[in-house]
């Protein structure tokens, strides 16, 4: 999938909306910064609907020159650990076909595909959306 101005605008709008309601007691945001360089990637856990739907993993984006260097895995593992620490019983994400490296990472940390829907996006591509879910059973000793 090729990112373009519409994709970037939608992501920026979504992150701005999230930032306006960010609650550090339930939400998470982590970024990759290189020295004085601007943010090179990040990931968000959006828990606004955690009681009804679960926490949503969103905006997992990483600069292409950082791919394959472990930054994405560290971001994802940090976000999942946060969800486990919060005892979130369900974490879900939507992704698209073609992002096989990210899908591999999701599956490595316990996400499983549960649904595929054909969706036309405004991002200049026709790709199926895939829902991945990760469930967590809090320990009773805690």
C-alpha positions in Angstrom: 0.0 0.0 0.0 1.4 3.3 -1.0 1.0 6.2 1.4 -0.1 9.5 0.0 -1.3 12.9 1.1 -4.8 11.6 2.0 -3.4 8.7 4.1 -1.1 11.1 5.9 -3.8 13.6 6.5 -6.2 10.9 7.9 -3.4 9.7 10.2 -2.6 13.2 11.4 -6.2 14.0 12.1 -6.8 10.7 14.0 -3.7 11.2 16.1 -4.7 14.8 16.9 -8.2 13.6 17.9 -6.6 11.0 20.2 -4.2 13.5 21.7 -7.2 15.7 22.7 -8.7 13.0 24.8 -5.5 11.1 25.8 -5.8 9.7 29.4 -2.4 8.4 30.6 -4.2 6.2 33.2 -5.7 4.1 30.4 -4.1 5.1 27.0 -0.6 4.6 25.8 1.6 6.3 23.2 5.2 5.5 22.3 7.4 7.0 19.7 10.8 6.5 18.0 13.0 9.6 17.9 16.6 9.6 16.6 18.7 12.2 18.3 17.3 15.6 17.3 15.4 14.0 14.4 11.6 14.3 14.4 9.5 11.4 15.4 10.3 8.5 13.2 7.5 6.2 14.2 5.1 5.3 16.9 2.2 3.3 18.2 -0.9 4.1 20.2 -3.1 2.1 22.6 -6.6 3.7 22.5 -8.7 2.5 25.4 -11.7 4.8 25.1 -14.0 1.9 24.5 -12.1 -0.7 26.5 -15.2 -1.8 28.5 -17.3 -2.4 25.5 -14.9 -3.4 22.7 -11.5 -3.7 24.2 -8.4 -1.5 23.7 -7.4 -0.7 20.1 -3.9 -0.7 18.8 -3.7 2.2 16.4 -1.2 4.2 14.3 1.6 1.7 14.3 3.8 3.6 11.8 7.5 3.4 11.3 9.8 5.3 8.9 10.8 2.9 6.1 14.5 3.3 6.7 14.0 1.9 10.2 12.2 -1.3 9.0 14.0 -4.5 9.9 16.0 -3.0 12.7 13.9 -4.0 15.7 12.2 -0.7 16.4 8.8 -1.9 15.3 9.1 -5.0 17.4 10.1 -3.0 20.5 7.2 -0.6 20.0 4.7 -3.4 19.6 6.1 -5.4 22.6 5.9 -2.2 24.7 2.3 -1.6 23.8 1.3 -5.2 24.4 3.1 -5.2 27.8 1.2 -2.0 28.7 -2.1 -3.7 27.8 -1.2 -6.8 29.9 -0.3 -4.5 32.8 -3.6 -2.8 32.5 -5.4 -6.2 32.4 -7.1 -5.4 29.1 -8.8 -8.6 28.2 -9.1 -7.8 24.5 -6.8 -5.8 22.3 -7.7 -5.4 18.6 -6.3 -3.8 15.5 -7.3 -3.3 11.9 -4.7 -3.6 9.2 -4.6 -4.2 5.5 -3.3 -7.0 3.3 0.1 -6.4 2.0 1.7 -5.3 5.3 3.1 -8.8 5.8 6.0 -7.7 8.0 3.7 -6.0 10.4 1.2 -8.9 10.3 4.1 -11.3 11.2 4.9 -9.1 14.2 1.3 -9.0 15.3 1.1 -12.8 15.2 4.4 -13.1 17.0 3.0 -11.3 20.0 -0.3 -13.2 20.1 -2.7 -11.5 17.8 -4.8 -13.8 15.6 -6.8 -12.8 12.5 -10.5 -13.0 13.2 -12.2 -11.2 10.3 -11.6 -9.9 6.8 -13.7 -7.4 5.0 -13.4 -5.9 1.6 -13.2 -2.2 2.0 -12.5 0.6 -0.5 -10.6 3.3 1.2 -10.0 6.9 0.2 -6.3 6.1 0.3 -6.1 5.3 -3.4 -6.2 1.6 -3.0 -8.6 -1.3 -2.8 -7.4 -3.7 -0.1 -9.1 -6.0 2.3 -9.1 -4.9 5.9 -8.1 -7.6 8.4 -9.1 -7.6 12.1 -6.6 -9.1 14.5 -7.4 -9.7 18.2 -5.3 -10.6 21.2 -7.0 -11.8 24.4 -5.5 -11.8 27.8 -6.8 -13.5 30.9 -5.8 -11.6 34.0 -4.4 -13.8 36.8 -6.6 -14.3 39.7 -3.7 -13.9 42.1 -3.2 -10.2 41.4 
